[in-house]
Amino acid sequence: MTIDQAQQEVDNWIKTYGVRYFSELTNMAILTEEVGELARIMARTYGDQSFKKSDLERNLPDEMADVLWVLICLANQTGVNLTEALQKNIEKKTQRDATRHLENQKLID
């Protein structure tokens, strides 16, 4: 599935099952909540925290998909084409950071 297709599929789902989009501010709050849930799994899986019983049923791919879902909702609501935005962002980073990381002694072993 392409990003464009994902944006269309989320929009179709919202219009079919979701009645309407939540407000942009509500979706921003939901995005923050979903990122927090992702962070919890990352901290427990790759960090120093241990899992609680309530965390054991959560899974990383699903939490990432939740973040992506709400981000796509926000993009759809605000008229952002994520494919174009990502392409422009990659170009920006490529120009800005063409040698920055290659010259970063912290990254070179």
Backbone hydrogen bonds, N-H to C=O, Kabsch-Sander energy under -0.5 kcal/mol:
donor,donor_aa,acceptor,acceptor_aa,energy
6,A,2,T,-2.3
7,Q,3,I,-2.6
8,Q,4,D,-2.2
9,E,5,Q,-2.9
10,V,6,A,-2.6
11,D,7,Q,-2.0
12,N,8,Q,-2.7
13,W,9,E,-2.4
14,I,10,V,-2.8
15,K,11,D,-2.3
16,T,12,N,-1.8
17,Y,13,W,-3.6
18,G,13,W,-1.2
18,G,14,I,-0.7
20,R,18,G,-2.8
27,N,23,S,-2.8
28,M,24,E,-2.1
29,A,25,L,-2.1
30,I,26,T,-2.5
31,L,27,N,-2.7
32,T,28,M,-2.0
33,E,29,A,-2.1
34,E,30,I,-2.8
35,V,31,L,-2.6
36,G,32,T,-1.9
37,E,33,E,-2.0
38,L,34,E,-2.2
39,A,35,V,-2.7
40,R,36,G,-2.2
41,I,37,E,-1.7
42,M,38,L,-2.5
43,A,39,A,-2.9
44,R,40,R,-1.8
45,T,41,I,-2.6
46,Y,42,M,-3.0
47,G,42,M,-0.9
49,Q,43,A,-1.1
55,D,52,K,-1.5
56,L,52,K,-0.9
56,L,53,K,-0.8
58,R,55,D,-1.5
63,E,59,N,-2.1
64,M,60,L,-2.5
65,A,61,P,-2.3
66,D,62,D,-2.0
67,V,63,E,-1.9
68,L,64,M,-2.4
69,W,65,A,-2.8
70,V,66,D,-2.1
71,L,67,V,-2.3
72,I,68,L,-2.6
73,C,69,W,-2.3
74,L,70,V,-2.4
75,A,71,L,-2.3
76,N,72,I,-2.9
77,Q,73,C,-2.5
78,T,74,L,-1.8
79,G,75,A,-0.7
79,G,76,N,-0.7
80,V,75,A,-2.5
81,N,79,G,-0.5
82,L,80,V,-0.9
85,A,81,N,-2.6
86,L,82,L,-2.7
87,Q,83,T,-2.3
88,K,84,E,-2.5
89,N,85,A,-2.2
90,I,86,L,-2.6
91,E,87,Q,-2.2
92,K,88,K,-2.4
93,K,89,N,-2.6
94,T,90,I,-2.5
95,Q,91,E,-2.4
96,R,92,K,-2.8
97,D,93,K,-2.8
98,A,95,Q,-0.7
101,H,97,D,-0.8
103,E,99,T,-1.9
104,N,101,H,-0.9
105,Q,103,E,-0.8
107,L,104,N,-1.7
108,I,104,N,-0.9
109,D,107,L,-0.5
